[in-house]
Amino acid sequence: MQQERILIVDDSAFMRTVIRTRLQKAGYQTLEAPDGASALELVRHEKDIALITMDVEMPHLDGFSTCRRLRNDETLPAYLKTLPVVFITSYDSVEDRFRGFEIGATDFVGKENLETELVSSVDRILHPGAEMIGLEALVVDDSFFARKIVARILSSCGMVVTEAENGQAALEIISRAPDRFDLLIVDLNMPVMNGMELTMRLRLELGLHQLPILMLSVTEDKVTQIEMFKAGISDYLTKPFIKEELIGRLRAHIEVALFNKKLREYLQELKQNKETIETISNERAELLHVLCHDLANPIGAVISALDAVGRHPERFVLFKDDLRKSAEQGLAVIRMVRELRAIEDNKREFELRAVNLKDAMEESLRILHRRFEDKNIVPIVNIPDDLMVRAEKISLVNCVCSNLLTNAVKFSYPDNRIDINAVREGSQVKMVVRDYGAGIPESLMPHLFSLNKATSRPGTCGETGTGFGMMLVRKFMGRYDGRIGVETRDEKAYPDDHGTTVNLYFRLATP
């Protein structure tokens, strides 16, 4: 593994040696700059610096000014805007920390504590504890500097940090995604909405009873502390505090945060499993609709033939072939449903082949010829003899073509015609089924392909249906890598020019 490189910036050769020795002993590579100006020039050319240690007190260009240039100078490499900077200082104070965090400091280490804090600070920044990596925290404080101090500490531990300037702003952020955050760091005294009111509203209104909330307060008053716990805080920390104290308090609640995170992930997994089960259930319902809907055509043909034979037994021989074909079509539908179920269960591929479109349409017309005869409707077919499409023949004949023709006949008036045309358009084939019937009411169009809301309505001669035909057509067209479009003019809105046009787009296939 390549060692990470750290740039040491200090005007004291002795301090550079001390820091270099500590870091190299810990396994880091180092390079050095004797002042801020040299550091700025060096980072223009060195692209793989992982972190900078920066002396605060340097002549000409001090550490704060150098850091500000690193963050804001547009002529410098963009990665420097977020490169970790650890300030090394002889006079560690709250004022200096406020100033440092404002310009982009990551941490502060006192020179008197280099032996114990330097390496641990660098390690924590470059290799944050695994238990905190990825946790998301919200820091709520009306003080910009206080927010930055806490945010930098949490970020150095691997957390993802979001900031809010008061309780109301925090409440709005959390309300949009109640499960987003794993930890909250909240100041007690803020304008608009203080930390205590925010905590109570999170617990009572949003039901976030398990979310760890650490309250920051300048008071050590026991009564106030009791009130904070009554409001629902998990812990509190008195300002001012040192980063080790904050991290120590947080670690006590990390286990709760991780448990909540895993619980949310588990619940999300359960939700996804529930949705999967519902999808499977809907698919089973679709298969049942396919079976019921598409068996009606061949069974209806059998009943019509038997009725005719009943009136004229001597004609049985004439209807024998029709009865056999209808029975075979019924079995074909059953086989198709079984195939579709196997496909949905990922047990079998939906095998697409080159299918002669005219042959498929004429086969479907033969199955439905009595429906056309009953209403004296003439199908006018204009499909080239050699036009081949990518499809699965049984479903194309018994579901796609049959459903389109059944609907066209059902909503056409007697003594009319249905136009069926197909043309090649580039790499696809467009087939158009056009009737001059009642059309589709505008209110039904949004639900035309819906599984959960059937669009069944009586035909022009009182015919009934399930209302799932178009949904099935679209499903199979999708399986063919094709698509369907519907244009309609309802007779109530267009009394002189009404009917429905269905456009099917197939992939062109070669014989």
C-alpha positions in Angstrom: 0.0 0.0 0.0 1.4 3.4 -0.9 2.2 5.6 2.1 0.2 8.8 2.4 2.2 12.0 2.1 1.9 14.9 4.5 3.1 18.4 3.9 4.7 20.0 7.0 4.7 23.8 7.0 6.7 25.5 9.7 9.3 28.2 9.8 11.2 26.3 12.6 13.6 23.6 11.3 13.5 22.0 14.7 9.7 21.8 14.8 9.7 20.4 11.2 12.1 17.7 12.4 10.0 16.8 15.4 6.8 16.6 13.4 8.6 14.6 10.6 9.9 12.1 13.0 6.5 11.5 14.6 4.7 11.1 11.3 7.4 8.9 9.6 7.4 6.7 12.6 3.6 6.3 12.2 4.1 5.2 8.6 3.5 8.5 6.7 5.7 10.0 4.0 6.5 13.7 4.5 7.6 16.7 2.5 8.4 20.2 4.0 8.0 23.9 3.4 9.7 26.5 5.6 6.9 29.1 5.2 3.5 29.8 3.8 4.7 31.2 0.5 6.9 28.1 -0.2 3.9 25.9 0.7 1.7 27.6 -1.7 4.2 27.2 -4.5 4.9 23.5 -3.6 1.2 22.5 -3.7 0.9 23.8 -7.3 3.0 20.8 -8.4 2.5 18.1 -5.8 -0.8 16.5 -6.5 -0.9 13.6 -4.0 -0.7 15.4 -0.7 -3.1 13.8 1.8 -2.9 16.4 4.6 -1.1 19.5 5.7 0.2 20.4 9.2 0.5 24.2 9.4 2.2 26.3 12.0 -0.1 29.2 13.0 2.7 31.6 14.0 4.9 32.2 10.9 6.4 35.5 9.7 5.3 37.2 6.5 2.5 34.8 5.8 1.0 33.1 8.9 -0.8 29.8 8.9 -4.3 31.3 8.9 -3.5 33.5 5.8 -1.9 30.5 4.1 -4.9 28.3 4.7 -7.3 31.1 3.5 -5.3 31.2 0.2 -5.4 27.4 -0.1 -9.2 27.5 0.2 -9.9 30.6 -2.0 -7.1 31.0 -4.6 -8.7 30.0 -7.9 -5.3 29.5 -9.5 -4.5 26.6 -7.1 -5.6 23.0 -7.7 -9.3 22.5 -6.8 -8.6 19.6 -4.4 -7.0 22.1 -1.9 -10.4 23.5 -1.1 -11.1 20.4 1.0 -7.6 19.1 1.8 -7.4 18.5 5.6 -5.3 21.1 7.4 -4.2 20.6 11.0 -2.9 23.7 12.7 0.0 23.4 15.1 -0.1 26.2 17.7 1.7 27.4 20.8 -1.3 29.4 22.0 -4.4 27.2 21.6 -7.5 29.4 22.4 -11.2 29.4 21.6 -10.8 32.6 19.6 -8.1 31.0 17.4 -10.2 27.9 16.9 -13.2 30.0 15.8 -11.0 31.9 13.4 -9.3 28.7 12.1 -12.5 26.7 11.6 -14.0 29.7 9.8 -11.3 29.6 7.1 -11.4 25.8 6.8 -9.2 24.2 9.5 -9.8 20.5 10.2 -8.1 20.3 13.7 -5.8 22.0 16.2 -2.9 20.4 18.0 -0.9 22.3 20.7 2.8 22.1 20.4 3.1 21.0 23.9 0.9 18.0 23.0 2.6 16.9 19.8 3.8 13.7 21.4 0.3 12.5 22.3 -2.0 14.2 19.9 -0.4 14.7 16.5 -0.4 11.2 15.2 -3.8 10.4 16.7 -5.3 13.5 15.1 -3.8 12.7 11.6 -4.9 9.0 11.9 -8.4 10.0 12.9 -8.7 12.4 9.9 -7.2 10.1 7.3 -8.5 6.8 8.8 -11.7 7.6 10.7 -13.1 4.9 13.0 -15.1 2.4 11.0 -18.0 2.7 13.4 -18.6 6.3 12.5 -17.9 6.2 8.7 -21.1 6.9 6.8 -23.2 8.0 9.7 -25.1 11.2 9.0 -25.2 14.0 11.6 -27.2 17.2 11.8 -25.5 20.1 13.7 -27.9 22.8 14.8 -26.5 26.0 16.2 -27.2 29.7 15.6 -23.4 30.4 15.9 -21.6 29.9 12.6 -18.3 29.3 14.3 -19.7 26.8 16.8 -21.4 24.9 14.0 -18.1 24.8 12.1 -16.1 23.5 15.1 -18.6 20.6 15.7 -18.9 19.9 12.0 -15.1 19.7 11.5 -14.8 17.3 14.4 -17.5 15.0 13.2 -16.2 15.1 9.6 -12.8 14.1 10.8 -14.4 11.0 12.3 -15.9 10.0 8.9 -19.4 11.3 9.4 -21.5 13.1 6.8 -22.5 16.5 8.3 -25.4 18.8 7.5 -25.8 22.2 9.3 -28.9 24.2 10.4 -28.9 27.7 12.0 -31.8 27.2 14.3 -34.4 24.7 15.4 -37.0 25.7 12.9 -34.6 25.2 10.0 -33.6 21.8 11.4 -37.2 20.7 11.8 -37.9 21.5 8.2 -34.9 19.6 7.0 -35.8 16.5 9.1 -39.4 16.7 8.2 -38.5 16.1 4.5 -36.7 12.9 5.4 -37.3 11.7 9.0 -35.0 8.7 8.7 -32.1 10.6 7.2 -30.0 11.4 10.2 -28.3 9.1 12.7 -27.3 11.7 15.2 -28.2 15.3 16.2 -26.0 17.8 17.9 -28.2 20.7 19.1 -27.5 24.0 20.8 -29.9 24.8 23.7 -30.3 28.5 23.3 -31.2 29.6 19.7 -33.6 32.2 18.2 -36.8 31.1 16.3 -36.8 27.7 17.9 -34.5 26.6 20.7 -33.0 23.1 21.2 -35.5 22.0 23.8 -38.6 22.8 21.6 -36.9 21.1 18.6 -36.3 18.0 20.6 -39.9 17.8 21.9 -41.3 18.2 18.4 -39.0 15.6 17.0 -40.0 13.1 19.7 -43.8 13.9 19.7 -44.7 15.1 16.2 -42.3 13.0 14.1 -42.1 10.0 16.4 -38.2 10.0 16.4 -38.0 8.5 19.9 -34.8 6.5 19.2 -32.8 9.2 17.4 -29.7 10.2 19.6 -29.8 13.9 20.4 -26.8 15.5 22.1 -27.6 18.9 23.6 -24.9 21.7 23.9 -25.4 24.2 26.7 -23.4 26.9 28.5 -25.3 26.2 31.7 -24.6 23.6 34.3 -27.8 24.4 36.2 -29.3 21.1 37.4 -32.9 22.2 36.9 -32.2 23.1 33.2 -30.5 19.8 32.8 -33.5 17.9 34.2 -35.8 19.9 31.8 -33.6 19.0 28.9 -33.9 15.2 29.7 -37.6 15.6 30.2 -37.8 17.1 26.7 -36.2 14.0 25.3 -32.4 14.6 24.9 -30.1 11.6 25.0 -27.1 13.4 26.5 -25.7 16.9 27.0 -22.3 18.6 26.9 -21.4 21.9 28.6 -19.7 24.6 26.5 -16.9 25.1 26.0 -15.7 21.6 25.4 -12.7 19.8 23.9 -13.1 17.6 20.9 -12.1 14.5 22.8 -14.9 15.1 25.2 -17.4 15.5 22.3 -16.2 12.4 20.5 -16.2 10.4 23.8 -19.9 11.4 24.4 -20.8 10.5 20.8 -19.2 7.1 21.0 -21.5 6.2 23.8 -24.4 6.7 21.4 -22.9 5.3 18.3 -24.2 1.8 19.1 -27.7 3.2 19.3 -27.2 5.1 16.0 -25.9 2.0 14.2 -28.7 -0.1 15.6 -31.3 2.4 14.3 -29.5 2.5 10.9 -29.6 -1.3 10.6 -33.2 -1.3 11.7 -34.2 1.2 9.0 -32.3 -0.8 6.4 -34.1 -4.0 7.6 -37.5 -2.2 7.4 -36.7 -0.9 4.0 -35.8 -4.5 2.9 -39.1 -5.7 4.3 -40.9 -3.0 2.3 -39.1 -4.0 -0.9 -40.0 -7.6 -0.2 -43.6 -6.6 0.3 -43.6 -4.7 -3.0 -42.0 -7.8 -4.7 -44.8 -10.0 -3.3 -47.4 -7.6 -4.4 -45.9 -7.5 -7.9 -45.9 -11.3 -8.1 -49.5 -11.3 -6.9 -50.4 -8.8 -9.6 -48.6 -10.9 -12.2 -50.5 -14.0 -11.1 -53.7 -12.0 -11.5 -52.6 -11.0 -15.0 -52.1 -14.6 -15.9 -55.6 -15.4 -14.6 -57.0 -12.6 -16.7 -55.1 -13.9 -19.8 -56.6 -17.4 -19.2 -60.1 -16.2 -18.7 -60.1 -13.5 -21.3 -58.4 -15.4 -24.2 -60.1 -18.7 -23.6 -63.5 -17.0 -24.2 -62.8 -16.7 -27.9 -62.2 -20.4 -28.8 -64.8 -21.6 -26.3 -67.3 -19.1 -27.8 -66.5 -20.5 -31.2 -67.1 -24.1 -29.9 -70.4 -23.1 -28.4 -71.5 -21.4 -31.7 -70.6 -24.5 -33.7 -72.4 -26.8 -31.3 -75.5 -24.6 -31.4 -75.5 -24.8 -35.2 -75.0 -28.6 -35.1 -77.8 -28.8 -32.6 -80.2 -27.1 -35.1 -78.8 -29.1 -38.0 -77.1 -32.3 -36.9 -76.4 -33.3 -40.5 -73.9 -30.4 -40.6 -71.6 -31.8 -38.0 -69.1 -32.8 -40.6 -69.0 -29.2 -41.8 -68.2 -27.9 -38.3 -65.8 -30.7 -37.3 -62.7 -28.9 -38.4 -63.8 -25.6 -36.8 -64.5 -27.4 -33.5 -61.0 -29.0 -33.6 -59.3 -25.7 -34.4 -61.1 -23.9 -31.6 -60.2 -26.6 -29.1 -56.6 -26.5 -30.3 -56.6 -22.7 -29.9 -57.9 -23.1 -26.3 -55.1 -25.5 -25.5 -52.6 -23.1 -27.1 -53.8 -20.3 -24.9 -53.3 -22.5 -21.8 -49.8 -23.4 -23.0 -49.1 -19.7 -23.6 -50.2 -18.8 -20.0 -47.9 -21.5 -18.7 -45.1 -20.2 -20.8 -45.8 -16.6 -19.5 -45.8 -17.8 -15.9 -42.5 -19.5 -16.5 -41.1 -16.3 -18.0 -42.3 -14.2 -15.0 -40.7 -16.7 -12.7 -37.4 -16.4 -14.7 -37.6 -20.1 -15.4 -37.7 -19.7 -19.2 -36.8 -17.2 -21.8 -39.5 -15.6 -23.9 -38.3 -16.9 -27.3 -38.7 -14.3 -30.0 -38.7 -15.6 -33.6 -39.5 -14.3 -37.1 -43.3 -14.5 -37.5 -45.2 -13.7 -40.7 -47.5 -10.9 -39.6 -50.1 -11.5 -42.3 -50.3 -15.2 -41.5 -50.8 -14.4 -37.8 -53.5 -11.8 -38.5 -55.4 -14.2 -40.8 -55.2 -17.0 -38.3 -56.7 -14.8 -35.7 -59.4 -13.7 -38.2 -60.3 -17.3 -38.7 -60.8 -17.8 -35.0 -63.0 -14.8 -34.8 -64.8 -15.0 -38.1 -68.2 -15.7 -36.5 -68.0 -12.5 -34.6 -67.5 -10.6 -37.8 -70.3 -12.5 -39.5 -72.7 -11.9 -36.6 -72.4 -8.1 -37.1 -71.7 -8.3 -40.8 -68.4 -6.5 -40.4 -65.8 -6.8 -43.1 -62.1 -6.9 -42.3 -60.0 -5.3 -45.0 -56.5 -6.6 -44.6 -53.5 -4.9 -46.4 -50.4 -6.6 -45.0 -47.5 -7.5 -47.4 -47.2 -11.3 -47.7 -43.5 -11.3 -46.8 -43.5 -8.9 -43.8 -41.8 -10.6 -40.8 -41.8 -9.3 -37.2 -40.0 -10.4 -34.1 -42.6 -12.0 -31.8 -43.9 -15.2 -30.2 -46.5 -16.6 -32.5 -49.1 -18.1 -30.0 -49.4 -14.9 -28.0 -49.3 -12.8 -31.1 -52.3 -14.7 -32.6 -54.3 -15.4 -29.5 -53.7 -12.3 -27.4 -52.4 -9.4 -29.5 -54.3 -9.8 -32.7 -57.4 -11.4 -31.2 -57.8 -8.8 -28.5 -57.4 -5.9 -31.0 -59.9 -7.5 -33.4 -62.3 -8.5 -30.6 -62.4 -4.9 -29.4 -62.7 -3.5 -32.9 -65.7 -5.7 -33.6 -67.3 -5.2 -30.2 -67.3 -1.4 -30.5 -68.2 -1.2 -34.3 -71.7 -0.9 -35.5 -73.2 -3.6 -37.8 -72.6 -3.4 -41.5 -69.3 -1.6 -41.1 -65.6 -2.4 -41.8 -62.3 -2.7 -40.0 -59.1 -1.7 -41.8 -55.9 -3.6 -41.0 -52.7 -2.3 -42.6 -49.0 -2.8 -42.0 -45.9 -1.2 -43.5 -42.2 -1.3 -42.9 -40.7 1.8 -41.4 -36.9 1.5 -41.3 -36.0 -1.2 -38.7 -39.5 -1.6 -37.4 -43.0 -2.6 -38.7 -46.1 -0.5 -38.0 -49.4 -2.3 -38.0 -52.6 -0.2 -37.8 -56.0 -1.6 -36.8 -58.7 1.0 -37.5 -62.4 0.8 -36.7 -65.2 3.3 -37.3 -67.1 2.5 -34.2 -68.1 4.2 -31.0 -64.6 5.2 -29.9 -63.3 5.4 -26.3 -64.6 7.9 -23.8 -61.9 10.4 -22.7 -62.5 9.4 -19.1 -61.3 5.8 -19.8 -58.2 6.6 -21.8 -55.9 7.1 -18.7 -56.9 3.6 -17.5 -56.8 1.8 -20.8 -53.7 -0.3 -19.9 -54.4 -0.5 -16.2 -54.4 -3.8 -14.3 -56.1 -2.4 -11.2 -58.9 -0.6 -12.9 -60.8 -2.4 -15.6 -62.2 -0.4 -18.5 -64.9 -2.9 -19.5 -68.1 -1.5 -21.1 -70.9 -2.9 -23.3 -70.3 -3.1 -27.0 -72.6 -1.6 -29.6 -74.8 -4.7 -29.5 -74.5 -5.3 -25.7 -71.4 -7.5 -25.9 -69.6 -8.0 -22.6 -65.9 -8.3 -21.8 -63.3 -8.1 -19.0 -61.7 -4.8 -19.9 -58.2 -6.3 -19.5 -57.5 -6.9 -23.2 -55.5 -3.8 -24.0 -53.4 -4.3 -20.8 -52.5 -7.7 -22.1 -51.7 -6.4 -25.6 -49.3 -3.9 -24.2 -47.6 -6.5 -22.0 -46.9 -8.8 -24.9 -45.8 -5.9 -27.1 -43.3 -5.1 -24.4 -42.1 -8.7 -24.5 -41.5 -8.3 -28.2 -39.5 -5.1 -27.6 -42.3 -3.3 -29.3 -44.9 -0.7 -28.3 -48.5 0.3 -28.7 -50.3 3.6 -29.2 -54.0 4.4 -29.3 -55.8 7.2 -30.9 -59.6 7.6 -30.5 -62.5 9.9 -31.3 -65.5 9.3 -29.1 -68.9 9.4 -31.0 -70.3 11.8 -28.4 -67.6 14.3 -29.0 -67.3 13.6 -32.7 -70.7 12.4 -34.0 -69.6 12.6 -37.7 -66.1 11.1 -37.5 -65.5 8.6 -34.7 -63.7 5.3 -34.1 -60.4 4.0 -32.7 -57.0 3.5 -34.3 -54.5 1.2 -32.6 -50.8 1.5 -33.8 -48.5 -1.4 -33.0 -44.8 -1.1 -33.6 -42.8 -4.3 -34.0 -39.1 -5.0 -34.6 -38.5 -6.0 -38.2 -37.3 -9.6 -38.6 -35.9 -11.5 -41.5 -37.5 -14.9 -42.5 
